[in-house]
Amino acid sequence: MTSGTKAANQPAAKSPVRPARGSATRKPSLRPWTAAEVREAFERFRKANPEPKGELEHLNPYTLLVAVVLSAQATDAGVNKATRALFAVADTPAKMLALGEEKVRDYIKTIGLYRNKARNIIALSEKLLADFNGEVPRSRAGIESLPGAGRKTANVVLNMAFGEHTMAVDTHVFRVSNRTGMAPGRTPLEVELGLERVVPDEFMLHAHHWLILHGRYTCLARSPRCAVCLINDLCRWPEKTI
């Protein structure tokens, strides 16, 4: 038998089996939290900090709204540094309009995207006077109709100014919810709705503040402080260190 015949009669080499697309990087799903575990987590947060406060400085619902709009892609500390002087001279929509866009820019120029934000502050002040008698509306739709204000802004204002049980999802809440497995989601809205489903109503007034503060000071993005975490025994993160 010639070498050519041997080659023809040999079975073709099998192609390596390849994993399904995305399976090599797909993370294992985390075991869902039980209702008792969620309650236990918030009991601990409440015991450690019974009355958590937002860190954006403000004087009234209007200045809170302005501060939240300014906080997009900026730190609370940076916003506070700029708004202390601004709110001393303009703490109502009418006063802000009297100040004018150029002077508003001067007050907030240390904040990222300050030109667009100054434009939005003037525009939302005009709309508040024209459509809401100069008052911050007490509805999500009303707040979201204002220039520069989205769902997160509405949730923060409704919660902090009017005591509504809303869940504002910022980068800290998003990270904590996904990392711990308490309410995983691919988008802020998915996380928001997930938290609303699992967090007992008695904790909802302060829930987003507890989660923000936990993410800001304990469950850090790069080097989470698992050793001092109040909920490290409940957390589902496979890389936690305790």
Secondary structure by P-SEA (a helix, b strand, c coil): ccaaaaaaacccccccccccccccccccccccccaaaaaaaaaaaaaaccbbbbccccccaaaaaaaaaaaccccaaaaaaaacccccccccaaaaaaacaaaaaaacccccaaaaaaaaaaaaaaaaaacccccccccaaaaaacccccaaaaaaaaacccccbbbbbcaaaaaaaaaacccccccaaaaaaaaaacccccccccaaaaaaaaaacccccccccccccccccccccccccc
